[in-house]
Amino acid sequence: MILWGKWVIKLRIKDAFKLFIVIAVVAGALFLLLFFGLREKKSVIHSGEYTSQAITDTKTGINYTRCPAGIGANNLEELYLQCGENGPEFYSIRFESPRRFLSEPLNAFGGAFVYRAESEPEITLSLFAPVSAKIFMEDEWVDSFYAENVDGGEGFAYVKMITDAFKSPVEATPTGAYDEAWFSIRLYSENYPGLYYEISFITDINGVSYLNDEVTDTLVPAPDELTLRMIG
């Protein structure tokens, strides 16, 4: 019986060793697939040259210029272009061709500079043609103005108030210091589905409200009806 037990133990050790070999081989194969897969993925990343406000894609020859603050990306996709081994990285933007727009990595507040190809026209509010908006306060979503075909036009009316305020802007001067808290209005467009255009809604300590175009840094009085919707 003792010999029989030793033989069984020896057999089990042998089987365990075989199993270990099989696991090691499979794990090694998976590692090699992953390693070469990552190398292949990395190899398709475009290389580029970077200055403070411009990028050149050395693979396609496309030159990009930095959009003003106020133009942002809604969601990023994969890494598309890298400048040098440890240089700045730029990502493709969901719903936008990387041959038109790229973005820096999003920061903790969801913001980053967007770069447009030089062949693309400079984005203006009228060219952007917004159809809806989301309102944020201290980076928290608080309200939405939906597109005309979503809520029968009620929300779109507020979007139109905002764009109309900048068509022939009467530039404003604050009557006092700004309140600490203000609203960020992110406008969305069918022309640029991956981007947003930011307008700030600000109130000064005297209760006067303003809209500021964060792209052009133009301050205008906020329409009364919009002020009533925003702060009551």
BELNOR-V514853 format. One record per pair of residues at least 4 apart in sequence whose C-alpha atoms are under 7 Angstrom apart, sorted by the first residue. I is the first residue (numbers start at 0). J is the second residue. If there is no record, write none. Layout:
# BELNOR-V514853
I,J ; I,J
This chain:
# BELNOR-V514853
0,4 ; 1,5 ; 2,6 ; 3,7 ; 4,8 ; 5,9 ; 6,10 ; 7,11 ; 8,12 ; 9,13 ; 10,14 ; 11,15 ; 12,16 ; 13,17 ; 14,18 ; 15,19 ; 16,20 ; 17,21 ; 18,22 ; 19,23 ; 20,24 ; 21,25 ; 22,26 ; 23,27 ; 24,28 ; 25,29 ; 26,30 ; 27,31 ; 28,32 ; 29,33 ; 30,34 ; 31,35 ; 32,36 ; 33,37 ; 34,38 ; 35,39 ; 36,40 ; 37,41 ; 38,42 ; 39,43 ; 44,78 ; 44,79 ; 44,80 ; 45,56 ; 45,58 ; 45,79 ; 45,80 ; 45,81 ; 46,56 ; 46,57 ; 46,58 ; 46,80 ; 46,81 ; 46,82 ; 47,54 ; 47,55 ; 47,56 ; 47,57 ; 47,80 ; 47,81 ; 47,82 ; 48,54 ; 48,55 ; 48,56 ; 48,82 ; 49,53 ; 49,54 ; 49,55 ; 49,82 ; 50,54 ; 52,64 ; 52,65 ; 53,63 ; 53,64 ; 53,65 ; 54,62 ; 54,63 ; 54,64 ; 55,60 ; 55,61 ; 55,62 ; 55,63 ; 56,60 ; 56,61 ; 56,62 ; 61,116 ; 62,116 ; 62,117 ; 63,114 ; 63,115 ; 63,116 ; 63,117 ; 64,114 ; 64,115 ; 64,116 ; 64,117 ; 65,112 ; 65,113 ; 65,114 ; 65,115 ; 66,70 ; 66,112 ; 66,113 ; 66,114 ; 66,115 ; 67,214 ; 68,112 ; 68,213 ; 68,214 ; 69,196 ; 69,197 ; 69,213 ; 69,214 ; 70,113 ; 70,194 ; 70,195 ; 70,196 ; 70,197 ; 70,214 ; 71,110 ; 71,111 ; 71,112 ; 71,113 ; 71,194 ; 71,195 ; 71,196 ; 72,92 ; 72,102 ; 72,113 ; 72,193 ; 72,194 ; 72,195 ; 73,193 ; 73,194 ; 73,195 ; 74,92 ; 74,93 ; 75,90 ; 75,91 ; 75,92 ; 75,93 ; 76,90 ; 76,91 ; 76,92 ; 76,93 ; 77,90 ; 77,91 ; 78,89 ; 78,90 ; 78,91 ; 79,89 ; 79,90 ; 79,91 ; 80,88 ; 80,89 ; 80,90 ; 81,86 ; 81,87 ; 81,88 ; 81,89 ; 82,86 ; 82,87 ; 82,88 ; 88,103 ; 89,101 ; 89,102 ; 89,103 ; 89,104 ; 90,101 ; 90,102 ; 90,103 ; 90,104 ; 91,97 ; 91,101 ; 91,102 ; 92,97 ; 92,101 ; 92,102 ; 92,193 ; 93,193 ; 94,192 ; 94,193 ; 95,100 ; 95,193 ; 96,100 ; 97,101 ; 98,116 ; 99,115 ; 99,116 ; 99,119 ; 100,113 ; 100,114 ; 100,115 ; 100,116 ; 101,113 ; 101,114 ; 101,115 ; 102,111 ; 102,112 ; 102,113 ; 102,114 ; 103,111 ; 103,112 ; 103,113 ; 104,111 ; 105,109 ; 105,110 ; 105,111 ; 106,110 ; 106,111 ; 108,138 ; 115,119 ; 122,126 ; 122,127 ; 123,127 ; 124,128 ; 127,188 ; 127,190 ; 127,191 ; 128,188 ; 129,186 ; 129,187 ; 129,188 ; 130,146 ; 130,155 ; 130,158 ; 130,187 ; 130,188 ; 131,144 ; 131,145 ; 131,146 ; 131,155 ; 131,158 ; 131,186 ; 131,187 ; 132,143 ; 132,144 ; 132,145 ; 132,158 ; 132,184 ; 132,185 ; 132,186 ; 132,187 ; 133,142 ; 133,143 ; 133,144 ; 133,184 ; 133,185 ; 133,186 ; 134,140 ; 134,141 ; 134,142 ; 134,143 ; 134,182 ; 134,183 ; 134,184 ; 134,185 ; 135,139 ; 135,140 ; 135,141 ; 135,182 ; 135,183 ; 135,184 ; 136,140 ; 136,141 ; 136,181 ; 136,182 ; 136,183 ; 144,154 ; 144,155 ; 144,157 ; 144,158 ; 145,149 ; 145,150 ; 145,154 ; 145,155 ; 146,152 ; 146,154 ; 146,155 ; 147,151 ; 147,152 ; 147,154 ; 147,155 ; 148,152 ; 150,154 ; 152,156 ; 154,158 ; 155,159 ; 156,160 ; 157,161 ; 157,225 ; 158,162 ; 159,163 ; 160,164 ; 160,222 ; 162,166 ; 164,168 ; 168,219 ; 169,219 ; 170,217 ; 170,218 ; 170,219 ; 171,218 ; 171,219 ; 171,220 ; 173,203 ; 174,203 ; 174,205 ; 175,203 ; 175,204 ; 175,205 ; 176,203 ; 176,204 ; 177,201 ; 177,202 ; 177,203 ; 177,204 ; 178,202 ; 178,203 ; 178,204 ; 181,200 ; 181,201 ; 182,199 ; 182,200 ; 182,201 ; 183,197 ; 183,198 ; 183,199 ; 183,200 ; 184,197 ; 184,198 ; 184,199 ; 185,195 ; 185,196 ; 185,197 ; 185,198 ; 186,195 ; 186,196 ; 186,197 ; 187,192 ; 187,194 ; 187,195 ; 187,196 ; 188,192 ; 197,212 ; 197,213 ; 198,210 ; 198,211 ; 198,212 ; 198,213 ; 199,210 ; 199,211 ; 199,212 ; 199,213 ; 200,209 ; 200,210 ; 200,211 ; 201,208 ; 201,209 ; 201,210 ; 202,206 ; 202,207 ; 202,208 ; 202,209 ; 203,207 ; 203,208 ; 208,220 ; 208,221 ; 208,226 ; 209,218 ; 209,219 ; 209,220 ; 209,221 ; 210,218 ; 210,219 ; 210,220 ; 210,221 ; 211,216 ; 211,217 ; 211,218 ; 211,219 ; 212,216 ; 212,217 ; 212,218 ; 221,225 ; 221,226 ; 222,226 ; 223,227 ; 224,228 ; 225,229 ; 226,230 ; 226,231 ; 227,231
